[in-house]
C-alpha cells in the first residue's frame, strides 16, 4: 500500500518532534563518544535554532547550507532548517574551498552552518550577504560539541551576523512555526559531479518520508532498539538517510564519530557503540578485510552497501570473515535513496536485489526516449529507469539536464543493468564508463571483478588508455598486505577467464585508488594517473 501524507507535513515532525508525542523524549537519539543526547534534548536545540533562523529573516524555501563533520550539531542544524521552513543543502567540510564556494553561489545559500576554519576560507565579510553564518566547534569524537567558538578575525565586522550555534540557540526568539506543505521544498541533494559540476536534485518533504516508509521500515526493517554507525559521512544523502533519518523515524539511536572514516576509526566506533546496523561501502569492506579481519561484529544485524557495485568475491569474503548479512542496493540523489536492494532472507550475491515495493523499474534500450519504450529481454543490458514518489522535481537551474533525466514519475538513471527472469538487477556499469577495444565493448566492472578473484588483489579499477592511438584497458591495483605485485600473473589470470581484448595491457600497483568525497572510485582521476 502506498503511504499517504497530509497536506500539512513537515519532516521535522516526521523524523523528530513526533517521537516526543510518542513518549520517547527521554530515549537516546544521538551518541557521540560518551555523550548522549535524548530526543527531547535534540528537539529543544532544533526548535530554538529554528526560531533563531526565523528571527534573522530566513524566508520559506531559502537554502541553509550545512558544511560540518559528523557531530551532533549536524542533526539539530538539519531539523532546525525544516522547523524554520527552509531548504536543507549539505556539503563536505573537507572539500576544496572553491568547490564549496561554487555550491554557495549556485544554490544562493541564505544561511551557512559550518566550522570557523571552513567559514574563514569560504566567506567574505563584505559583498555577498547572508541571513547569518553559524559556527560550530571542530571536535574529536566525545569532546563537547557545544564548547565556545572564536569568531575568525577575517569575519569580524561582517555585513551579516556571525554567531556560534550555542549563542544562536540561547538568543532564539519565541516565534510560531511556519506552515509547511508536503510538496514544499525540503532538501536539495547533490549529484556526485562525475559528468561535471554537481547538480542539485530538488526534493519535497513527502519524498523522504515515502522512501523511509517503503525502504527503511518495510523492506530493511529498522527497529527501535537499533544503534546505527556509518562509513559515509552525513553530508552524503545515503548516510543522512541510513544513519540519521531512518533511525530517528523509528526512535532508534544514531552513533556518530567525527574523524574521517578509515578501517581503524570505523573499528573504534564499532567497538565503542556496538551497533546493530552499519552503513558501509565496498571500499571500506575491502579495507576492513585487509586490515581488521579480527574485528568482532557480534550484535550487528546487518550491513548496508551502496554507492558502487559490491563484487561477489568481496561479499563472499566478508560473509565468511564476519558472518553478517550485507544488503547491497542502488539509489541516487535523483530518487533520494535506495529503490532496489537485497534484503532480509533474500540475498542474491552479485545482484543489487529486487525492486523496493512502491517503486517500479524498467530496463530499456539505450536510445529509449521515454518510459513507454519496450523493455529489453531478460538478461540483456539496457539503461535502468525507475518510477516512484521520491523522484526529484528536477535539477536546479538546469532544465536541459532535467528534461533528459526526469519524465514525470520516471527517472532515467544512466546506469546499465540487466534484469533476470526473477526480477533481480545486475549492474553492468555506467553508460559513460564503457569503452571499445578492437571494436568490442569492455565493461570495466567485469574486468575488476575478475581481478578481485585473484588472492593478491585487495582493490582495483580498470580504465581506458591510449597506446599508439588505440584504446586498451589499464588496471590500477591495490595489493593485499604481504602480497607480491606480479603484473604478468594478473594479466594471465584475466586472460584465462575473459576474452583477450578485456585483458589489461598495463597493470600498475598503487597504495590506494583515487576517490571522490562520497568514497566512490573516481575513474576520471584514475585515467590521469
C-alpha positions as CSV (number, residue, x, y, z in Angstrom):
1,X,0.0,0.0,0.0
2,X,1.4,3.4,-1.0
3,X,2.0,5.7,2.0
4,X,-0.2,8.8,2.2
5,X,0.9,12.1,3.8
6,X,-1.4,15.0,4.8
7,X,-1.2,18.4,3.1
8,X,0.3,19.9,6.2
9,X,3.5,17.9,6.6
10,X,7.0,18.8,7.9
11,X,9.9,16.4,8.0
12,X,11.0,18.0,11.3
13,X,7.8,16.5,12.8
14,X,8.0,13.2,11.0
15,X,11.6,12.5,12.0
16,X,11.9,14.3,15.3
17,X,9.1,16.0,17.1
18,X,6.6,13.1,16.6
19,X,9.0,11.0,18.8
20,X,8.2,13.3,21.7
21,X,4.4,12.8,21.1
22,X,5.1,9.1,21.2
23,X,6.6,9.4,24.7
24,X,10.2,8.9,23.5
25,X,11.6,12.2,24.7
26,X,14.0,10.6,27.2
27,X,15.2,7.9,24.8
28,X,18.8,8.3,23.5
29,X,18.7,9.7,19.9
30,X,22.4,10.5,19.4
31,X,25.6,9.1,20.8
32,X,28.9,10.9,20.4
33,X,31.6,9.1,22.3
34,X,30.5,9.0,25.9
35,X,28.0,11.8,25.3
36,X,24.3,11.0,24.9
37,X,21.5,13.3,23.6
38,X,17.9,12.3,24.1
39,X,15.1,13.0,21.6
40,X,14.0,15.7,23.9
41,X,17.4,17.4,24.0
42,X,17.7,17.3,20.2
43,X,14.2,18.7,19.9
44,X,14.9,21.6,22.2
45,X,18.1,22.6,20.3
46,X,16.4,22.2,16.9
47,X,13.4,24.2,17.9
48,X,15.4,27.1,19.3
49,X,17.8,27.2,16.5
50,X,14.9,27.1,14.0
51,X,13.4,30.1,15.8
52,X,16.7,31.9,15.5
53,X,16.7,31.3,11.8
54,X,13.3,32.8,11.6
55,X,14.4,35.7,13.7
56,X,17.2,36.6,11.3
57,X,14.8,36.6,8.4
58,X,15.1,33.2,6.8
59,X,12.2,33.0,4.4
60,X,10.3,29.8,3.4
61,X,12.3,27.7,1.0
62,X,15.5,29.7,1.3
63,X,18.5,27.4,1.4
64,X,20.6,26.6,4.6
65,X,23.9,25.1,3.7
66,X,25.3,22.8,6.4
67,X,29.0,22.0,5.9
68,X,30.0,20.0,9.0
69,X,31.8,16.8,10.1
70,X,29.7,14.1,11.7
71,X,28.9,15.8,15.1
72,X,25.6,16.2,16.9
73,X,25.1,19.9,15.8
74,X,24.7,18.5,12.3
75,X,21.5,16.8,13.5
76,X,19.9,19.8,15.1
77,X,21.0,22.0,12.2
78,X,19.0,19.8,9.9
79,X,15.9,19.8,12.0
80,X,16.2,23.5,12.7
81,X,16.2,24.2,9.0
82,X,12.9,22.4,8.5
83,X,11.5,23.9,11.6
84,X,12.0,27.3,10.1
85,X,10.6,26.2,6.7
86,X,14.0,26.4,5.0
87,X,15.6,24.1,2.4
88,X,18.5,21.9,3.5
89,X,21.7,21.5,1.5
90,X,24.7,19.7,2.7
91,X,28.4,19.8,1.9
92,X,31.7,18.1,2.7
93,X,33.9,20.2,5.1
94,X,37.0,18.5,3.6
95,X,36.1,19.7,0.1
96,X,38.3,22.3,-1.6
97,X,37.1,25.9,-0.7
98,X,36.5,26.6,-4.4
99,X,34.1,23.7,-4.7
100,X,32.2,24.9,-1.6
101,X,32.1,28.4,-2.9
102,X,30.6,27.1,-6.2
103,X,27.7,25.5,-4.3
104,X,27.1,28.5,-2.1
105,X,26.7,30.7,-5.1
106,X,24.8,28.1,-7.1
107,X,22.1,27.5,-4.5
108,X,22.2,31.1,-3.3
109,X,22.6,30.0,0.3
110,X,20.9,32.3,2.8
111,X,22.5,30.7,5.9
112,X,25.7,28.8,6.3
113,X,26.3,26.4,9.2
114,X,29.9,25.3,9.4
115,X,33.2,25.4,11.4
116,X,35.2,28.5,11.9
117,X,38.0,27.1,9.8
118,X,35.8,26.4,6.8
119,X,34.0,29.8,7.2
120,X,37.3,31.7,7.2
121,X,38.2,30.2,3.8
122,X,34.7,30.3,2.4
123,X,33.1,33.5,3.4
124,X,34.0,37.1,2.5
125,X,32.9,39.6,5.3
126,X,31.7,42.1,2.7
127,X,29.8,41.7,-0.6
128,X,27.6,38.7,-0.6
129,X,25.1,38.9,2.2
130,X,23.9,36.0,4.4
131,X,21.0,36.0,6.9
132,X,23.6,34.5,9.2
133,X,26.7,32.4,9.4
134,X,26.5,30.0,12.3
135,X,29.7,28.4,13.7
136,X,30.2,25.0,15.3
137,X,33.4,23.9,17.0
138,X,35.5,21.2,15.5
139,X,35.7,18.3,18.0
140,X,37.2,14.9,18.2
141,X,34.6,12.2,19.0
142,X,33.4,12.6,22.5
143,X,34.5,16.2,23.0
144,X,32.0,18.9,23.8
145,X,30.3,19.9,20.5
146,X,28.8,23.0,22.3
147,X,32.1,24.5,23.6
148,X,32.8,28.1,22.8
149,X,33.8,29.1,19.2
150,X,36.0,32.1,18.5
151,X,34.8,34.2,15.6
152,X,37.6,34.2,12.9
153,X,39.4,37.6,12.7
154,X,38.5,37.7,8.9
155,X,34.8,37.6,9.7
156,X,34.7,40.2,12.4
157,X,32.7,43.3,11.3
158,X,30.9,41.3,8.6
159,X,27.8,42.7,6.9
160,X,25.8,39.8,8.4
161,X,25.5,38.1,11.8
162,X,28.4,35.6,12.5
163,X,27.5,33.7,15.7
164,X,28.3,30.5,17.5
165,X,25.5,27.9,17.3
166,X,25.2,27.8,21.1
167,X,24.8,31.6,21.2
168,X,22.2,31.5,18.4
169,X,20.2,28.9,20.4
170,X,20.5,31.0,23.6
171,X,19.3,34.1,21.8
172,X,16.4,32.5,19.9
173,X,13.1,34.4,20.0
174,X,9.8,32.8,20.6
175,X,8.0,32.6,17.2
176,X,5.2,30.5,15.7
177,X,6.5,27.8,13.3
178,X,5.6,28.4,9.7
179,X,3.1,26.1,8.0
180,X,4.8,23.6,5.6
181,X,3.1,21.7,2.8
182,X,4.1,18.1,1.9
183,X,5.1,19.4,-1.5
184,X,7.2,22.3,-0.3
185,X,10.9,22.1,-0.9
186,X,12.8,20.3,1.8
187,X,16.2,19.3,0.7
188,X,18.5,19.6,-2.3
189,X,20.7,16.6,-2.8
190,X,23.8,16.9,-5.0
191,X,24.8,14.5,-7.7
192,X,28.4,13.2,-7.5
193,X,29.6,15.6,-10.2
194,X,31.0,12.7,-12.3
195,X,30.0,14.4,-15.5
196,X,30.8,18.0,-14.5
197,X,29.8,20.3,-11.7
198,X,27.4,18.7,-9.2
199,X,23.7,19.4,-9.8
200,X,21.1,19.9,-7.1
201,X,18.2,17.5,-7.3
202,X,15.3,19.3,-5.7
203,X,13.1,17.3,-3.3
204,X,9.9,17.9,-1.4
205,X,9.1,16.9,2.2
206,X,7.0,13.8,1.2
207,X,9.9,12.4,-0.9
208,X,12.0,11.5,2.1
209,X,9.1,10.2,4.2
210,X,8.0,7.9,1.3
211,X,11.3,6.2,0.9
212,X,11.6,5.9,4.7
213,X,8.3,4.1,4.9
214,X,8.8,1.7,1.9
215,X,12.6,1.0,2.2
216,X,13.7,1.6,5.8
217,X,10.6,0.4,7.6
218,X,9.0,-2.2,5.3
219,X,12.0,-3.7,3.3
220,X,15.0,-3.5,5.5
221,X,13.3,-3.3,8.9
222,X,14.8,-0.6,11.1
223,X,13.8,-1.1,14.7
224,X,13.6,1.0,17.8
225,X,16.4,-1.0,19.5
226,X,18.8,-0.3,16.7
227,X,22.1,1.6,17.1
228,X,23.5,2.8,13.8
229,X,27.0,3.6,12.6
230,X,28.1,4.9,9.2
231,X,31.2,4.9,7.0
232,X,29.9,7.6,4.6
233,X,29.6,11.0,6.2
234,X,26.3,12.7,7.0
235,X,26.5,15.2,4.1
236,X,26.0,12.3,1.7
237,X,22.3,11.5,1.3
238,X,22.9,7.8,1.5
239,X,24.3,8.3,5.1
240,X,21.9,11.1,6.1
241,X,19.1,8.5,5.5
242,X,20.6,5.4,6.9
243,X,22.4,6.9,9.9
244,X,20.1,9.8,10.9
245,X,16.6,10.0,9.4
246,X,15.8,6.2,9.3
247,X,16.8,5.6,12.9
248,X,15.0,8.8,14.0
249,X,11.9,7.7,12.2
250,X,11.6,4.6,14.5
251,X,13.0,6.0,17.7
252,X,16.4,4.3,17.4
253,X,19.9,5.7,18.1
254,X,22.5,7.1,15.7
255,X,26.1,6.9,16.8
256,X,28.5,9.5,15.3
257,X,32.2,9.8,15.0
258,X,33.8,12.9,13.6
259,X,37.1,11.6,12.3
260,X,37.5,10.6,8.6
261,X,36.3,7.1,8.0
262,X,39.2,4.6,8.0
263,X,39.4,1.0,8.8
264,X,40.8,1.9,12.2
265,X,38.3,4.8,13.1
266,X,35.4,2.6,12.0
267,X,36.7,-0.3,14.1
268,X,36.9,2.0,17.1
269,X,33.4,3.2,16.6
270,X,32.1,-0.4,16.3
271,X,33.9,-1.4,19.5
272,X,32.6,1.7,21.3
273,X,29.0,1.7,20.2
274,X,28.3,-2.0,19.5
275,X,26.0,-1.0,16.6
276,X,23.3,-3.3,15.2
277,X,23.3,-1.6,11.7
278,X,26.4,-0.5,9.8
279,X,26.2,1.7,6.7
280,X,29.1,0.7,4.6
281,X,30.6,0.9,1.1
282,X,32.5,-1.8,-0.8
283,X,35.8,0.1,-0.5
284,X,35.7,0.0,3.3
285,X,34.5,-3.6,3.4
286,X,37.7,-4.4,1.4
287,X,39.9,-2.3,3.8
288,X,38.4,-4.0,6.9
289,X,39.1,-7.4,5.4
290,X,42.7,-6.4,4.7
291,X,43.4,-4.5,8.0
292,X,40.9,-5.8,10.6
293,X,39.8,-9.3,9.8
294,X,39.7,-9.9,13.5
295,X,37.0,-7.3,14.1
296,X,34.1,-8.7,16.1
297,X,30.7,-7.8,14.7
298,X,28.6,-9.6,17.4
299,X,25.3,-7.9,17.6
300,X,25.3,-6.4,14.1
301,X,22.0,-7.4,12.5
302,X,23.1,-6.3,9.0
303,X,25.4,-4.0,7.0
304,X,24.2,-1.9,4.1
305,X,26.2,-1.4,1.0
306,X,25.6,1.1,-1.8
307,X,27.4,3.9,-3.7
308,X,29.3,1.5,-6.0
309,X,29.0,-2.2,-7.0
310,X,29.8,-4.8,-4.4
311,X,31.7,-7.5,-6.2
312,X,30.5,-11.1,-5.4
313,X,34.0,-12.1,-4.4
314,X,34.2,-9.3,-1.8
315,X,30.7,-10.1,-0.5
316,X,31.7,-13.8,0.0
317,X,35.0,-12.9,1.8
318,X,33.0,-10.5,4.1
319,X,30.4,-13.1,4.9
320,X,33.0,-15.8,5.5
321,X,35.0,-13.5,7.8
322,X,32.4,-11.6,9.7
323,X,29.2,-13.7,9.3
324,X,27.0,-10.6,9.0
325,X,24.5,-10.2,6.1
326,X,25.2,-7.3,3.7
327,X,22.3,-5.8,1.8
328,X,23.6,-4.4,-1.4
329,X,21.3,-1.9,-3.2
330,X,21.2,1.0,-5.5
331,X,19.8,4.5,-5.1
332,X,20.5,8.0,-6.3
333,X,20.3,11.7,-5.4
334,X,17.5,11.9,-8.0
335,X,15.4,9.4,-6.1
336,X,16.7,10.3,-2.7
337,X,17.6,6.8,-1.6
338,X,17.6,3.1,-2.3
339,X,14.9,1.7,-4.6
340,X,16.3,-1.7,-5.4
341,X,18.0,-3.9,-2.9
342,X,18.9,-7.3,-1.4
343,X,17.0,-7.7,1.9
344,X,16.5,-10.0,4.9
345,X,16.1,-13.5,3.7
346,X,16.6,-12.6,0.0
347,X,20.2,-12.1,-1.0
348,X,21.5,-13.0,-4.4
349,X,25.2,-12.4,-4.5
350,X,26.4,-10.2,-7.3
351,X,23.0,-8.7,-7.9
352,X,21.5,-5.5,-6.5
353,X,18.4,-7.4,-5.5
354,X,14.8,-6.7,-6.4
355,X,12.7,-3.6,-6.6
356,X,11.6,-2.0,-3.3
357,X,7.8,-2.2,-3.1
358,X,6.4,1.2,-4.1
359,X,8.8,1.7,-6.9
360,X,8.7,0.4,-10.5
361,X,11.8,-0.5,-12.6
362,X,12.3,-0.9,-16.3
363,X,15.5,-1.8,-18.3
364,X,15.1,0.0,-21.6
365,X,17.2,0.3,-24.8
366,X,19.9,3.0,-24.5
367,X,18.2,5.0,-27.2
368,X,14.8,5.0,-25.5
369,X,13.3,8.5,-25.4
370,X,10.7,7.8,-22.8
371,X,9.5,5.2,-20.2
372,X,6.9,3.8,-22.7
373,X,9.6,2.0,-24.8
374,X,9.6,-1.8,-24.8
375,X,11.9,-3.4,-22.3
376,X,14.9,-5.4,-23.3
377,X,14.7,-9.1,-22.9
378,X,15.7,-10.7,-19.6
379,X,19.4,-11.0,-19.4
380,X,20.1,-8.2,-22.0
381,X,21.7,-5.0,-21.0
382,X,20.0,-1.6,-21.1
383,X,19.5,1.6,-19.2
384,X,17.7,1.5,-15.9
385,X,14.6,3.7,-15.5
386,X,12.9,4.0,-12.1
387,X,9.4,5.3,-11.0
388,X,8.5,6.3,-7.5
389,X,7.1,9.1,-5.3
390,X,10.5,10.1,-4.1
391,X,11.5,11.3,-7.5
392,X,13.1,14.8,-7.7
393,X,11.3,17.7,-9.2
394,X,14.3,18.3,-11.3
395,X,17.8,19.9,-11.2
396,X,18.0,23.4,-10.0
397,X,18.9,25.8,-12.9
398,X,19.4,23.1,-15.4
399,X,16.3,22.4,-17.5
400,X,18.2,20.7,-20.3
401,X,19.6,18.0,-18.0
402,X,16.2,17.8,-16.2
403,X,14.4,17.0,-19.4
404,X,16.9,14.3,-20.2
405,X,16.6,12.7,-16.8
406,X,13.1,13.2,-15.5
407,X,9.9,12.1,-17.3
408,X,7.1,12.7,-14.9
409,X,7.2,10.0,-12.2
410,X,10.0,8.3,-14.1
411,X,13.8,8.9,-13.8
412,X,16.3,7.8,-16.4
413,X,19.3,6.7,-14.3
414,X,22.0,6.4,-16.9
415,X,23.1,3.1,-15.2
416,X,23.5,0.0,-17.3
417,X,21.7,-3.1,-15.9
418,X,20.3,-6.4,-16.9
419,X,17.3,-7.9,-15.2
420,X,16.9,-11.7,-14.9
421,X,13.6,-13.6,-15.2
422,X,13.1,-13.4,-11.4
423,X,13.4,-9.6,-11.3
424,X,16.9,-9.3,-9.8
425,X,19.1,-6.5,-11.2
426,X,22.7,-6.9,-12.3
427,X,24.8,-3.9,-12.6
428,X,26.8,-3.6,-15.9
429,X,28.4,-0.2,-15.3
430,X,27.6,3.4,-16.2
431,X,26.9,4.0,-19.9
432,X,29.7,6.5,-19.9
433,X,32.2,4.0,-18.3
434,X,32.1,1.6,-21.3
435,X,34.9,1.8,-23.9
436,X,35.7,-0.1,-27.0
437,X,38.8,-2.2,-27.6
438,X,39.3,-3.7,-31.1
439,X,35.8,-2.6,-31.9
440,X,34.2,-4.5,-29.0
441,X,32.8,-3.1,-25.7
442,X,34.6,-3.5,-22.4
443,X,32.7,-3.1,-19.2
444,X,35.3,-2.1,-16.6
445,X,33.4,-3.7,-13.7
446,X,33.6,-7.2,-15.3
447,X,37.4,-7.0,-15.5
448,X,37.6,-5.6,-12.0
449,X,35.5,-8.5,-10.6
450,X,37.9,-10.9,-12.4
451,X,40.9,-9.3,-10.9
452,X,39.4,-9.3,-7.4
453,X,39.2,-13.1,-7.6
454,X,43.0,-13.2,-7.5
455,X,44.3,-13.8,-4.0
456,X,46.8,-10.9,-4.2
457,X,44.3,-8.2,-5.1
458,X,42.5,-6.0,-2.4
459,X,41.1,-3.4,-4.7
460,X,41.3,-2.3,-8.4
461,X,40.0,0.0,-11.1
462,X,40.1,-0.5,-14.8
463,X,40.1,2.4,-17.2
464,X,40.9,3.0,-20.9
465,X,44.2,4.5,-22.1
466,X,45.6,5.2,-25.5
467,X,48.7,3.4,-26.9
468,X,49.8,4.1,-30.4
469,X,46.4,5.7,-31.0
470,X,44.5,2.6,-29.9
471,X,42.3,2.2,-26.8
472,X,43.4,-0.5,-24.4
473,X,42.4,-1.4,-20.8
474,X,44.7,-0.3,-17.9
475,X,44.4,-1.6,-14.4
476,X,45.4,0.1,-11.1
477,X,45.7,-2.5,-8.4
478,X,45.9,-2.2,-4.6
479,X,47.6,-5.4,-3.2
480,X,46.7,-7.2,0.0
481,X,49.2,-6.9,2.9
482,X,52.2,-9.1,2.2
483,X,51.2,-9.8,-1.4
484,X,53.7,-9.6,-4.2
485,X,53.0,-7.4,-7.3
486,X,53.2,-9.6,-10.4
487,X,51.7,-7.8,-13.3
488,X,52.1,-10.8,-15.7
489,X,50.4,-13.1,-13.3
490,X,47.4,-10.8,-13.0
491,X,47.2,-10.5,-16.8
492,X,47.4,-14.2,-17.2
493,X,44.6,-14.6,-14.6
494,X,42.3,-12.3,-16.6
495,X,43.2,-13.8,-19.9
496,X,42.3,-17.3,-18.7
497,X,38.9,-16.1,-17.7
498,X,37.8,-13.4,-20.0
499,X,38.1,-12.5,-23.7
500,X,41.6,-11.4,-24.7
501,X,40.6,-7.9,-25.6
502,X,39.5,-7.4,-22.0
503,X,42.9,-8.2,-20.5
504,X,44.7,-5.1,-19.1
505,X,47.5,-4.1,-21.4
506,X,49.1,-2.4,-18.4
507,X,48.9,-3.2,-14.7
508,X,50.1,-0.5,-12.2
509,X,50.3,-1.1,-8.5
510,X,49.2,1.8,-6.2
511,X,48.7,2.3,-2.5
512,X,45.1,3.5,-2.9
513,X,42.6,4.3,-5.6
514,X,41.5,7.9,-6.3
515,X,38.1,8.6,-4.9
516,X,35.5,11.4,-4.7
517,X,34.1,12.8,-1.5
518,X,31.5,10.0,-1.3
519,X,34.0,7.2,-1.3
520,X,33.4,6.2,-4.9
521,X,36.3,5.4,-7.2
522,X,37.0,8.4,-9.4
523,X,37.6,6.9,-12.8
524,X,38.4,10.2,-14.4
525,X,41.2,10.8,-11.9
526,X,42.4,7.3,-12.5
527,X,42.8,7.9,-16.2
528,X,45.1,10.8,-15.4
529,X,47.5,8.7,-13.2
